[in-house]
Amino acid sequence: MDRSGRMARHPPNLAILGGRPRFARKLHVGAPNLGDRGALLARIEDVLDRRWLTNNGQYVQEFERRISDHAGVRHCIAVTNATVGLQVLIRALGLSGDVILPSLTFVATAHALQWLGIRPVFCDIDPATHMMNPDRVEELITPATTGIMGVHLWGRPCAPARLGALARKHGLALVFDAAHAFGCSARGTMLGGFGRAEVFSFHATKFINSLEGGAIVTNDDALAKTLRSMINFGFSGLDAVSCLGTNAKMNEFSACAGLTSLDDMDQIRARNRQNYLAYQQGLASIAGMKLLTYDAENRSNYHYVVVEIDAVAAGLSRDEIVTALWADNVHARRYFYPGCHMMEPYRTLDPNAGARLPHTNDLCARIMLLPNGTSIGLEDVRSCCQLIKDIVARQIHVHRALSPPIPVPEPA
């Protein structure tokens, strides 16, 4: 209200209403965590001096040892990226027919199966955990089912014990997409050793990154031997090819980046947690905002700041809030909108999938992720929370500014 008691026409301090952006620089979800530049350059110089750039060099071997030690597994096979890692693992296990997985995941999880001619069967989630509901998994098992692919979403464990029991009961292979989950645990056991194998991502946007990269981790000696051959064209010796393979090897420069990131892992985790706690405090009083929590009994990397938005309580939809945030240079994201089942080719191959995924559909319309990581600090988080508070407080003006709805921005 202005001094005369009339509604102010345009509160000036939101960019969506014509004000100047709150942030001069763009705050991204998944901005890379950069380790010690000097340490990285020293490793790269050593690689150049050795002239050993790929093919299982010393830095790849060191990276694999450190990953396996941290995850508490016997084997780590470093690969060029997690998507290829999933594909190689699927091929090594001889999966066929149908594999059950959640739709609330990055599309690469489903693509890894479909690329190999395996039908992804999408399972609904538990709305409390955001992850695949084991009760719904069992309902989807048919004679065509050969495997279950769990996804440790947001770095939280996706019921590995219950899924393991289901897999054993029905004689199915169990694997995990652990792209979000390096450095996380389930009831005291580090993620990485569940099922037949798990696949980590070390993409630039992840908690620990190797620029591009991934790793398959397992305690299965025979499977590890097969995987190591398959990522190197199927070679089992200097001139011997023993199986069908591909080129999925990690190079030395990626391993150098990964090792440098691992060196700073504790500091990265501490910054993530500090930011997360500041978001927790800053969002607590804002109507319609529910921050995803992390269980105290499980270790987390705190990489993901996930907010469920109640449009009725907030007075604005998730998409309206995201659009308003982008105008002020906070590049919040809709994850994993609209769900794999609504993307091609799955929307065409299984057009009725949405009918069995009510909780997935609901959550895909309500969640947003906020920036975190070493590129932002406490003042950024506090300003971001204040910005969200101001957007909700000016809901009528924001809603009018977005009518008719402006399409939600997408990353370049």
Secondary structure, DSSP 8 states (H G I E B T S, - for coil): --TTS---S--TT-GGGT---S-SS-EETT------HHHHHHHHHHHHHHT--SSS-HHHHHHHHHHHHHHT-SEEEEES-HHHHHHHHHHHHT--SEEEEESSS-HHHHHHHHTTT-EEEEE-B-TTTSSB-HHHHHHH--TTEEEEEEE-GGG----HHHHHHHHHHHT-EEEEE-TT-TT-EETTEETTSSSSEEEEE--TTSSS--SS-EEEEES-HHHHHHHHHHTBTTBSSSS-B-S---B-B--HHHHHHHHHHHHTHHHHHHHHHHHHHHHHHHHTTSTTEEE----TTS------EEEEE-HHHHSS-HHHHHHHHHHTTEE-B-TTTT-GGGSTTHHHH-TTGGGG-HHHHHHHTTEEEE--STT--HHHHHHHHHHHHHHHHTHHHHHHHTSS--------
